[in-house]
Amino acid sequence: MFIQKHHFVIPSILLFLCQMAFAHAEIKSLPLVQVKSETAKVKKICTSLKIECSDEASIWKIMASTDSKYYLIDRSLQLVELNKTNHTFKMLNRWNFSLYEHSSKTSPDDDLDSFGTEIFPALYPLNHDKFAVAIVKQYGRAYSGGGKGEHIADFVMLEPNGQYRTALAQIPFYSYEAIRACFSEAQYKTSPHCHDESGSTLSIDFKDIGQPYYQWTLNYTDYNWDAFKAEKFKRIEKRSEVVMPLGKEN
């Protein structure tokens, strides 16, 4: 009896520990890294798949991934999911965002021009099975010796058969401003920093709270770096906002 009981308890403990490890596994975004390919080679892939691609189309892969899945991203706002077998690409899914109506209609600041829209190369988890991509509207303006920019993201859920829907809209994604403060040769030679700089970057934490979609925490790192001061005097502030993708549809 003692042997049978001991034999039963150990697998139960292992199963419990595995379940706990799975439950507490960190949920992360999946950054994509570009695969080095000549333009002609990418065009050949597009031709074999019978899809139209611009000269700026590129092939990407999930960072550190060893599987056979690849992604084609085009400046025409086309995202193609691919599988590679024996040097041949097969199309698994294709999303065309060229007609997507972005939530950002005008510049956050009146003095910025539209610099277009792009697909940011990363996949953002919405739940165990579904992911979103960031469709980023870019605004900016160049100054003499500096510039300013604002990037606004819509996170769009990828669904089968090329379908998609907006999961989160009008999310500040990235911003920067650099104003030149040095104007003489002497200033450039002696100053540790010749611009007034400021900006903000976004990182996201994901949490499974038992809802249809993960809870997202938007973490912003804001910085201000005054001209004529060393980098150690840069001021950093952090702030966060908790949001639920597709919150009204949960």
TAZISUL-V807734 format. One record per backbone hydrogen bond with DSSP energy under -1.0 kcal/mol. NH is the residue of the N-H (numbers start at 0). CO is the residue of the C=O. If there is no record, write none. Layout:
NH/CO
NH/CO
//
This chain:
4/0
5/1
6/2
7/3
8/4
9/5
11/7
12/8
13/9
14/10
15/11
16/12
17/13
18/14
19/15
20/16
21/17
22/18
23/19
24/21
29/122
31/120
32/60
34/58
41/37
42/38
43/39
44/40
45/41
46/42
47/43
48/44
50/45
56/53
57/72
59/70
60/32
62/30
64/61
69/81
70/59
71/79
72/57
73/77
76/73
78/94
79/71
80/92
81/69
82/89
83/67
84/87
87/84
89/82
91/80
92/80
94/78
96/76
99/96
111/108
112/139
114/137
117/135
119/133
121/119
122/29
123/131
125/129
126/129
131/123
132/155
134/153
135/117
136/151
137/115
138/149
139/112
140/147
142/145
144/142
145/142
146/177
147/140
148/175
149/138
150/173
151/136
152/170
153/134
154/167
155/132
156/164
157/130
158/162
162/159
164/156
166/154
167/154
170/152
172/150
173/150
174/199
175/148
176/197
177/146
178/195
180/193
181/193
187/183
188/184
189/185
190/186
195/178
196/224
197/176
198/222
199/174
200/220
202/218
204/216
206/214
213/125
214/206
215/242
216/204
217/240
218/202
219/238
220/200
221/236
222/198
223/234
224/196
227/192
228/225
232/229
233/230
234/223
236/221
238/219
240/217
242/215
245/166
246/243
248/245
//
